[in-house]
Amino acid sequence: MTVEFKRGPASTGYWSGDGSEPQMFINTSRKDIQLHSTIPSKGGGDTHCMMRIDSESFEWIVRNMLKADPESFKAIAGAMFSTDFTKANEAFNSARDAQIEWTKRRREQHRAWMAKRTGQAA
């Protein structure tokens, strides 16, 4: 696993330092994960860092990971299926069905808009 924590001033955009390998903590009651790490402080010593990612952000993270690395579909699907095959399969089917319904609604809205624009019955 390669996850980096670095520090840098907002004004320069320059990142420096090496943070510790993050530890992940799973909180099922709050439905989130936390990454804990330490980075060297500018004045000496260490600064402890924590990043909390709630379940509402998971989709955003996965979507952007797939944009960054389209090959990661297989790894993400594999992780889901290795955790709980039945739930993963249900989730894929539900997401597929929701996407199909969304596409149908958009198509109908477009047809209605075109009919209104051209003065024809829908």
N, C-alpha and C positions, 0 to 999 in steps of 0.2 A: 504494500500500500504506500502510495506517495501522496502525502498531504503536507503542505508547507504553511507555516505561520511565519510571517515576516513583519517588520515594522518600517515605517517611513513617514516623513512629514508630508502633510497634504499638499503643501505648496510645490514640491518638486516632483512627485510621482515616482521617486526613487525608493526601491525596497531594499532593505538590508537585514542582516542577521539571520541566524538559523534558529528556528523554534524547535522545541522538542517534538518528537513523534506524538501526534494527538492520541488521546484516549477517548473512546466513545462510550457514552452512558445512555442507556435506553430507559425511558420513563413511560411505561405502558398506561399509567393512570392519566398522565397529561398528553399522551400520544405525541411524544416528541423525542428527539435525540439531542444529545449535547456532545460537543467536541471540546475537550479540555487540553490545553497546551501551555507551555511557558515560552516566553521570548526574552532575550537579554534586554535589560533596561538600559536606557541611554546613560544613566548615571551609575551603572553597576548593579549587580544583583539580577533578579529575574522578575518579570511581570507575568502573572497568571492571566490566561485568557480563556474565555468560555464563549462558544457560539451555540445558541439554542436554535434548533430548526423544528418548527411545529409541523403537524401533519398537513396543514393547509398549504405549506410550502413544498411538500414532497413532489407534487406534480410539476411545479415550476422548475425544480432542480433537475428532475429526470428529463423534462422536455429540453432544457438547455444543454444537458449532458449529451443528449442525442443530436443536437445541433452541432456541438463541438466535436463529437465523434460518432458519426452515423453507424460505425461498426459495433457500437456498444449495445445495440438492440439485443443481440444474442446474450450478452452478459446480464443485462437487466432482466430479460425474460427468464434466463437460467436461475437467477437469484430468486425470482418470484416462485418459480416452479419448485425449486429445491426447499423452499420454506414451507409451502403448503400447496400441493398440486391442485387440489380441488378448488380452493379459494382463488388461486391464480387463474385457473381455467374459467371460473365464474366471472372474475374481474375482466378478463379479456373479452369474454362473450358480452358482458354488460356494456363495456366500452365500445365494442363493435356495433351493438344494437343502438346505442345512444348516438353514435356517429352517423349511422344510416338514417335514423329519425331526424337528426339535425339537417342532413343533406336533403331529405324529402321536404322538410319545412321550408328550407331556403329555396328549393326549386319551385315550390308552390307560391311562395312570396314573389319570386322573380316573375313567374307566369302572370300573377295577378297585376303586378306592376306594369309589365309589358302590355297586358290587355287594357289596362286603364290608360296607359300612354298612347296606345294606338286606337283607342275607342272601341275595342272589340270586347265581346263577352268572354269571361274567363273560362 
